Amino acid sequence: MMAADQTVHGVPPSLSAKVVGSFAYLTVRDRLPTILTKVIDTIHRNKNKFFEEYGEEGIQAEKQTISLLSKMRNELQTDKPVIPLTDSLQDAECWNQYLQKHQKLHGDQESVSWFKSPWLYVECYMYRRIHEALWLNPPISDYDVFNEGKTQSFFESQQAVMTLCTHLEGVNSNIENLSKNQLFEHFNKLLQVSLWGNKCDLSISAGQDNSQKTSPIDSLISLQPFILVNDSNSVWSTLISAQTQGRSEKTTVRVDIVLDNAGFELVTDLVLADFLVSSGLAREVHFHGKSIPWFVSDVTAHDFQWTIQQTMAANHKCMSKIGYQWKSHLKDGVWSYHDHPFWTQPHEFCDMAADAPDLYANLQGADLVLFKGDLNYRKLTGDRDWDHTVGFGSALQGFGPAPLCSLRTLKANVQVGLQPGQAEKLTSQEPDWMTCGKYAVIQFYSSGGTERLSSGSPWAHMDS
């Protein structure tokens, strides 16, 4: 039987906590137990709320949930085998099959355990087990243990949100008079605002405050040197050529955004999406979020609707006006929100066509798919130990439902598509460049063309 971490057909092994001292090891050893402890503490702190709402039943559910989570924390810290899920949710069987598959790869010698298995798998598994612990204990089954942190992150970023809404309102009020080059400049700015919004990630800070305090527009120039790969021109050209192809069977340009964090980052994504439809660069935007609370701060349907409601209700003219505009985009079907169980499973995205063909087919309807954040990048590349100069397209291992772009600040030690020598130079200057959240990529791939179009004029691929 093949060992689980062996290189197959040139595809490197998955990152795992096996390597003592690695980022994966430190995450599983330190950060995941910290997050679990915070979850347990949050449930305990809300004991009175559960009692008020559900009486004695609420208290009982709180105790049993904490007991299950404490048991999991102990399993994690002592590197016990990963155990099957026992709830009756629709994805439980899929998770258990995934575990069996990994056990086969391991062979009979050792169990699939927390430190010896792919880091991506066990980290996703922890969040699914948190959901299971709550689900098995009604009446608190639907409680979002991460909600407090997400709402706090939104309110603590208010100044930055107001600045961004004011900026968007200024752009929108004059959008019809903009030249193509001006439009490209605004697109570039808002793409980068959405990119750097990804710094506000509560799972990397283990739930500590990570809100946006400064003006997101003013800091763009100073952040420019930290974008290691910038394929903005390719993204732009994809949107422009989708418009100018004039395909009779499909005249509307559709952009899909696979969301990452709630709070300030979600606002940056909504601002970008608003600009895309207000400028006519896209006619439709489909947002994809998580169906259950995930990775501390990931967007759920509730977070999505709540953020728009809060923006509408803000005591700030531009912010409120923009919020109402977002509401009407949803009402008119220009925007739509979707979730799918695949986004909260441990699979690499190259498995999507086989394991979630309906989702893959849905993404094929897009002209461009933007994947936000670190977890999406890890799933795009399989969270493997790739050489940094391997092409982004190669690391996708066949995944390519539509032209796609990753907008990601680096918080995990996987990064592909760099120039020869680039990673070595970064390592000598800053050993933790892959995990400190200071660097970022706007990385594009289209199976229909080259990975990176020329970096010359954004109009090079257009008929004037």
C-alpha positions as CSV (number, residue, x, y, z in Angstrom):
1,M,0.0,0.0,0.0
2,M,1.3,3.5,-0.9
3,A,2.3,5.7,2.0
4,A,0.0,8.7,2.4
5,D,2.7,11.3,2.0
6,Q,4.4,9.9,-1.0
7,T,4.9,12.0,-4.1
8,V,2.7,10.6,-6.9
9,H,3.0,11.5,-10.6
10,G,4.9,14.6,-9.7
11,V,2.3,15.8,-7.3
12,P,4.0,16.5,-3.9
13,P,2.6,15.3,-0.5
14,S,0.0,17.2,1.5
15,L,1.3,19.5,4.2
16,S,0.8,17.9,7.6
17,A,1.7,18.3,11.3
18,K,4.1,15.4,11.0
19,V,7.0,17.7,10.6
20,V,7.7,19.1,14.1
21,G,8.2,22.8,14.1
22,S,6.4,23.3,10.7
23,F,3.6,25.9,10.4
24,A,1.1,23.0,10.1
25,Y,2.5,21.4,13.3
26,L,2.3,24.7,15.3
27,T,-1.2,25.3,14.0
28,V,-2.4,21.8,15.1
29,R,-0.5,22.0,18.4
30,D,-1.3,25.6,19.4
31,R,-3.8,27.4,17.3
32,L,-6.5,24.8,17.0
33,P,-6.7,24.0,20.7
34,T,-6.9,27.8,21.4
35,I,-9.8,28.1,19.0
36,L,-11.6,25.1,20.6
37,T,-11.0,26.6,24.1
38,K,-12.6,29.9,23.0
39,V,-15.6,28.0,21.5
40,I,-16.1,26.1,24.8
41,D,-15.8,29.4,26.7
42,T,-18.3,31.2,24.4
43,I,-20.9,28.4,24.9
44,H,-20.3,28.5,28.7
45,R,-20.7,32.3,28.8
46,N,-24.0,32.1,27.0
47,K,-25.4,29.6,29.5
48,N,-27.9,32.1,31.0
49,K,-29.1,33.0,27.5
50,F,-29.8,29.3,26.7
51,F,-31.6,29.0,30.1
52,E,-33.7,32.1,29.4
53,E,-34.7,30.8,25.9
54,Y,-35.0,27.1,26.5
55,G,-35.1,26.6,30.3
56,E,-33.4,23.5,31.8
57,E,-33.1,21.9,28.4
58,G,-30.8,24.7,27.3
59,I,-28.5,24.2,30.3
60,Q,-28.4,20.5,29.6
61,A,-27.6,21.1,25.9
62,E,-24.8,23.5,26.9
63,K,-23.2,21.0,29.3
64,Q,-23.3,18.1,26.8
65,T,-22.0,20.3,23.9
66,I,-19.0,21.4,26.1
67,S,-18.4,17.7,27.1
68,L,-18.2,16.7,23.4
69,L,-15.9,19.6,22.5
70,S,-13.6,19.0,25.5
71,K,-13.3,15.4,24.5
72,M,-12.3,16.4,20.9
73,R,-9.8,18.9,22.3
74,N,-8.2,16.0,24.3
75,E,-8.2,13.8,21.2
76,L,-6.4,16.5,19.2
77,Q,-3.8,17.3,21.8
78,T,-2.9,13.6,22.4
79,D,-2.9,12.8,18.6
80,K,-5.7,10.3,18.9
81,P,-7.3,8.7,15.7
82,V,-9.8,10.8,13.8
83,I,-13.2,9.2,14.4
84,P,-16.3,9.1,12.1
85,L,-19.1,11.6,12.5
86,T,-22.2,10.3,14.2
87,D,-24.8,13.0,13.3
88,S,-27.4,12.5,10.6
89,L,-26.6,15.7,8.5
90,Q,-26.6,15.2,4.8
91,D,-22.8,15.5,4.5
92,A,-21.9,13.1,7.3
93,E,-21.6,10.1,5.0
94,C,-19.4,12.0,2.6
95,W,-17.0,13.0,5.5
96,N,-16.9,9.3,6.7
97,Q,-16.1,8.1,3.2
98,Y,-13.3,10.7,3.1
99,L,-11.9,9.3,6.3
100,Q,-12.1,5.7,5.0
101,K,-10.2,6.8,1.8
102,H,-7.4,8.3,4.0
103,Q,-7.3,5.2,6.1
104,K,-6.7,3.1,3.0
105,L,-3.9,5.4,2.0
106,H,-2.3,5.0,5.4
107,G,-2.6,1.2,5.2
108,D,-3.0,-0.9,8.4
109,Q,0.2,0.4,10.0
110,E,-1.3,3.6,11.6
111,S,-4.6,5.3,12.1
112,V,-5.6,8.6,10.5
113,S,-4.7,10.9,13.4
114,W,-4.6,14.6,14.1
115,F,-0.9,15.1,13.7
116,K,-0.2,12.4,11.1
117,S,-2.9,13.4,8.5
118,P,-3.1,16.2,6.0
119,W,-3.4,19.5,7.8
120,L,-6.1,20.8,5.5
121,Y,-8.2,17.7,6.3
122,V,-7.9,17.8,10.1
123,E,-8.4,21.5,10.3
124,C,-11.7,21.3,8.3
125,Y,-12.6,18.2,10.4
126,M,-12.3,20.2,13.6
127,Y,-14.8,22.8,12.4
128,R,-17.2,20.0,11.2
129,R,-16.9,18.3,14.7
130,I,-17.8,21.6,16.4
131,H,-20.9,21.8,14.2
132,E,-21.7,18.1,15.1
133,A,-21.4,18.8,18.9
134,L,-24.0,21.6,18.6
135,W,-26.2,19.7,16.2
136,L,-26.4,16.6,18.5
137,N,-27.7,18.9,21.3
138,P,-30.9,20.6,20.5
139,P,-32.3,23.2,21.2
140,I,-28.9,25.0,20.7
141,S,-28.2,23.2,17.4
142,D,-28.3,26.4,15.3
143,Y,-26.1,28.5,17.6
144,D,-23.2,30.1,15.8
145,V,-20.3,30.0,18.2
146,F,-18.3,32.5,16.1
147,N,-21.1,35.1,15.7
148,E,-19.8,37.4,18.4
149,G,-16.4,37.7,16.9
150,K,-17.8,38.4,13.4
151,T,-20.1,41.1,14.5
152,Q,-17.4,42.7,16.7
153,S,-15.0,42.7,13.7
154,F,-17.7,44.5,11.6
155,F,-18.4,47.2,14.2
156,E,-14.7,47.8,15.0
157,S,-14.0,48.4,11.3
158,Q,-16.8,51.1,11.0
159,Q,-14.5,53.9,10.2
160,A,-12.9,52.0,7.3
161,V,-16.3,50.8,6.1
162,M,-17.6,54.4,6.0
163,T,-14.5,55.6,4.1
164,L,-15.0,52.8,1.6
165,C,-18.7,53.5,1.1
166,T,-17.9,57.2,0.6
167,H,-15.3,56.3,-2.0
168,L,-17.7,54.0,-3.8
169,E,-20.5,56.6,-3.8
170,G,-18.0,59.1,-5.4
171,V,-17.0,56.6,-8.1
172,N,-20.6,55.6,-8.8
173,S,-21.9,59.2,-9.1
174,N,-19.6,59.8,-12.0
175,I,-19.3,56.3,-13.5
176,E,-20.9,57.2,-16.9
177,N,-18.3,59.8,-17.6
178,L,-15.2,57.7,-16.9
179,S,-12.8,56.8,-19.7
180,K,-11.8,53.1,-20.1
181,N,-8.5,53.8,-18.5
182,Q,-10.1,55.5,-15.5
183,L,-12.5,52.6,-15.2
184,F,-9.5,50.2,-15.2
185,E,-7.8,52.3,-12.5
186,H,-10.9,52.1,-10.3
187,F,-11.3,48.4,-10.9
188,N,-7.6,47.9,-10.0
189,K,-8.0,49.9,-6.7
190,L,-11.2,48.0,-5.6
191,L,-9.7,44.6,-6.6
192,Q,-6.7,45.4,-4.3
193,V,-9.1,46.7,-1.5
194,S,-10.8,43.3,-1.7
195,L,-7.4,41.6,-1.7
196,W,-6.2,43.3,1.4
197,G,-9.5,42.9,3.1
198,N,-8.4,39.3,3.5
199,K,-5.9,40.4,6.2
200,C,-8.9,40.5,8.6
201,D,-9.0,36.8,9.3
202,L,-10.1,35.6,12.8
203,S,-9.0,32.0,12.4
204,I,-5.3,33.0,11.8
205,S,-5.4,35.3,14.9
206,A,-7.3,32.5,16.8
207,G,-10.2,34.9,17.3
208,Q,-8.2,37.9,18.5
209,D,-9.3,41.4,17.2
210,N,-8.2,41.7,13.6
211,S,-10.4,44.5,12.4
212,Q,-9.5,47.2,9.8
213,K,-8.6,50.5,11.5
214,T,-7.0,52.5,8.7
215,S,-8.4,53.8,5.4
216,P,-8.3,50.9,2.9
217,I,-7.9,53.3,-0.1
218,D,-5.0,55.4,1.4
219,S,-2.9,52.3,2.2
220,L,-2.9,50.8,-1.3
221,I,0.2,52.4,-2.6
222,S,2.3,51.4,0.4
223,L,1.0,47.8,0.1
224,Q,1.8,47.5,-3.6
225,P,5.4,46.1,-3.1
226,F,4.0,43.2,-1.1
227,I,1.9,41.8,-3.9
228,L,4.1,39.0,-5.1
229,V,2.1,38.1,-8.2
230,N,-0.2,40.7,-9.7
231,D,-2.3,39.4,-12.6
232,S,-4.9,42.2,-12.5
233,N,-4.5,42.9,-16.2
234,S,-5.5,39.3,-17.0
235,V,-8.5,39.6,-14.8
236,W,-9.5,42.8,-16.5
237,S,-8.9,41.4,-20.0
238,T,-11.1,38.4,-19.1
239,L,-14.0,40.7,-18.2
240,I,-13.5,42.9,-21.2
241,S,-13.3,40.0,-23.7
242,A,-16.4,38.4,-22.1
243,Q,-18.3,41.7,-22.9
244,T,-17.0,42.1,-26.4
245,Q,-17.4,38.4,-27.5
246,G,-21.1,39.1,-28.0
247,R,-22.0,35.4,-27.8
248,S,-25.6,35.2,-28.9
249,E,-26.4,32.4,-26.4
250,K,-25.1,34.4,-23.5
251,T,-25.0,38.1,-23.4
252,T,-24.7,38.7,-19.6
253,V,-21.3,38.8,-18.0
254,R,-21.4,36.8,-14.8
255,V,-18.8,37.1,-12.0
256,D,-18.8,34.6,-9.1
257,I,-17.1,35.4,-5.8
258,V,-16.3,32.5,-3.5
259,L,-16.3,34.4,-0.2
260,D,-13.9,34.1,2.7
261,N,-14.4,36.2,5.9
262,A,-17.3,38.1,7.3
263,G,-16.8,41.6,8.8
264,F,-14.7,44.1,6.9
265,E,-13.5,41.6,4.2
266,L,-17.1,40.9,3.2
267,V,-17.7,44.7,2.9
268,T,-14.7,45.0,0.5
269,D,-16.2,42.1,-1.6
270,L,-19.6,43.8,-1.7
271,V,-18.0,47.1,-2.8
272,L,-16.1,45.4,-5.6
273,A,-19.2,43.6,-6.7
274,D,-21.2,46.8,-6.6
275,F,-18.6,48.5,-8.8
276,L,-18.7,45.6,-11.3
277,V,-22.4,45.9,-11.8
278,S,-22.6,49.7,-11.6
279,S,-19.9,50.0,-14.2
280,G,-21.4,47.4,-16.5
281,L,-18.3,45.2,-16.3
282,A,-20.7,42.5,-15.0
283,R,-24.4,42.0,-15.2
284,E,-24.7,39.4,-12.5
285,V,-22.6,38.6,-9.4
286,H,-23.1,35.2,-7.6
287,F,-21.7,35.0,-4.1
288,H,-20.8,31.7,-2.6
289,G,-20.6,31.3,1.2
290,K,-20.6,28.6,3.8
291,S,-23.6,26.6,4.8
292,I,-22.4,26.2,8.5
293,P,-20.2,28.4,10.7
294,W,-16.6,27.7,9.5
295,F,-13.0,28.7,10.2
296,V,-14.1,31.2,12.9
297,S,-15.0,34.1,10.6
298,D,-16.2,32.7,7.3
299,V,-19.4,34.1,5.7
300,T,-22.7,32.3,6.2
301,A,-26.1,33.3,4.7
302,H,-27.0,35.0,8.0
303,D,-23.7,37.0,8.0
304,F,-24.3,38.0,4.4
305,Q,-27.9,39.3,5.0
306,W,-26.9,40.8,8.4
307,T,-24.0,42.8,6.9
308,I,-26.3,44.4,4.3
309,Q,-29.0,45.2,6.9
310,Q,-26.3,46.8,9.2
311,T,-25.0,48.9,6.2
312,M,-28.6,50.0,5.4
313,A,-29.2,50.9,9.1
314,A,-26.0,52.9,9.5
315,N,-26.2,56.5,10.7
316,H,-24.0,57.6,7.8
317,K,-25.5,58.9,4.6
318,C,-23.2,57.1,2.1
319,M,-23.1,53.9,4.0
320,S,-26.8,53.7,4.3
321,K,-27.4,54.6,0.7
322,I,-24.9,51.9,-0.5
323,G,-26.7,49.4,1.8
324,Y,-30.0,50.1,0.2
325,Q,-28.4,49.8,-3.2
326,W,-27.1,46.3,-2.2
327,K,-30.5,45.3,-1.0
328,S,-32.0,46.3,-4.4
329,H,-29.2,44.3,-6.3
330,L,-30.4,41.2,-4.4
331,K,-34.1,42.0,-4.9
332,D,-33.6,42.5,-8.6
333,G,-31.6,39.3,-9.0
334,V,-28.4,41.1,-10.1
335,W,-26.8,39.7,-7.0
336,S,-27.5,36.3,-5.5
337,Y,-26.1,34.3,-2.6
338,H,-25.5,30.5,-2.7
339,D,-24.1,27.9,-0.5
340,H,-23.2,24.3,-1.1
341,P,-22.0,21.5,1.3
342,F,-18.8,21.1,-0.8
343,W,-17.4,24.4,0.5
344,T,-17.4,22.9,4.0
345,Q,-15.9,19.6,3.1
346,P,-12.1,18.8,3.2
347,H,-11.8,18.1,-0.5
348,E,-9.3,19.8,-2.8
349,F,-11.0,21.7,-5.5
350,C,-9.6,19.3,-8.2
351,D,-12.1,16.8,-6.7
352,M,-15.1,19.1,-7.3
353,A,-16.0,17.8,-10.8
354,A,-16.3,14.2,-9.5
355,D,-17.6,14.9,-6.0
356,A,-19.9,17.9,-6.5
357,P,-20.7,17.9,-10.3
358,D,-23.7,20.2,-9.7
359,L,-21.5,22.9,-8.2
360,Y,-18.8,22.5,-10.8
361,A,-21.4,22.8,-13.6
362,N,-22.8,25.9,-11.8
363,L,-19.3,27.6,-11.8
364,Q,-18.9,26.8,-15.5
365,G,-21.7,29.4,-16.1
366,A,-19.4,32.2,-14.8
367,D,-17.1,34.3,-17.0
368,L,-14.8,34.8,-14.0
369,V,-14.6,33.2,-10.6
370,L,-12.8,35.1,-7.8
371,F,-11.6,32.9,-4.9
372,K,-11.1,34.9,-1.8
373,G,-8.6,34.1,0.9
374,D,-6.2,31.5,2.2
375,L,-8.4,28.4,2.7
376,N,-9.7,28.7,-0.9
377,Y,-6.0,28.9,-2.1
378,R,-5.1,25.9,0.0
379,K,-7.9,23.9,-1.6
380,L,-7.2,25.2,-5.1
381,T,-3.6,24.0,-4.8
382,G,-4.4,20.9,-2.7
383,D,-2.4,22.4,0.3
384,R,0.7,20.5,-1.0
385,D,4.4,21.0,-0.7
386,W,4.7,22.5,-4.2
387,D,7.9,24.1,-5.5
388,H,7.3,27.8,-5.5
389,T,8.0,28.1,-9.2
390,V,5.4,25.5,-10.3
391,G,2.7,27.2,-12.4
392,F,-0.6,28.1,-10.7
393,G,-2.4,26.1,-13.5
394,S,-0.3,23.0,-12.8
395,A,-1.0,23.2,-9.0
396,L,-4.8,23.3,-9.8
397,Q,-4.5,19.7,-11.1
398,G,-7.2,20.0,-13.7
399,F,-9.6,22.3,-11.8
400,G,-10.8,25.0,-14.1
401,P,-14.6,25.4,-14.5
402,A,-14.1,29.0,-15.7
403,P,-11.3,31.7,-15.8
404,L,-10.4,32.1,-12.1
405,C,-8.4,34.4,-9.9
406,S,-7.2,33.9,-6.3
407,L,-7.2,37.0,-4.1
408,R,-5.2,36.0,-1.1
409,T,-3.0,37.3,1.6
410,L,-0.5,34.6,2.6
411,K,-1.2,32.8,5.9
412,A,-0.2,29.2,5.1
413,N,3.0,27.8,3.7
414,V,1.9,27.0,0.2
415,Q,2.6,29.4,-2.7
416,V,3.1,28.6,-6.4
417,G,3.6,30.7,-9.5
418,L,6.6,32.7,-8.3
419,Q,9.6,33.7,-10.4
420,P,12.9,31.7,-10.0
421,G,14.8,33.1,-7.0
422,Q,11.8,35.1,-5.7
423,A,11.0,32.7,-2.8
424,E,14.7,32.4,-1.8
425,K,15.1,36.1,-1.7
426,L,12.0,36.5,0.5
427,T,13.1,33.7,2.8
428,S,16.5,35.3,3.4
429,Q,14.8,38.7,4.1
430,E,11.8,37.4,6.1
431,P,11.7,33.7,7.0
432,D,7.9,33.7,7.8
433,W,6.9,35.5,4.6
434,M,4.4,32.7,3.7
435,T,2.5,32.8,7.0
436,C,2.7,36.4,8.4
437,G,-0.2,37.8,6.3
438,K,2.0,40.7,5.0
439,Y,2.3,39.4,1.4
440,A,-0.4,38.8,-1.1
441,V,-1.2,37.5,-4.6
442,I,-3.7,38.3,-7.4
443,Q,-3.2,35.1,-9.2
444,F,-5.0,34.3,-12.5
445,Y,-5.6,31.1,-14.5
446,S,-7.7,30.3,-17.5
447,S,-7.6,26.9,-19.3
448,G,-8.5,28.8,-22.5
449,G,-5.3,30.8,-22.5
450,T,-2.0,31.6,-20.9
451,E,-1.8,31.8,-17.1
452,R,-0.5,35.4,-17.2
453,L,-1.3,37.7,-20.1
454,S,1.2,40.4,-21.0
455,S,1.6,43.0,-18.3
456,G,1.4,45.8,-20.9
457,S,-1.7,47.8,-21.6
458,P,-4.9,46.5,-20.2
459,W,-6.4,47.1,-23.7
460,A,-3.9,44.9,-25.5
461,H,-6.5,42.1,-25.8
462,M,-9.4,44.3,-27.0
463,D,-10.5,45.5,-30.3
464,S,-10.6,49.2,-29.9
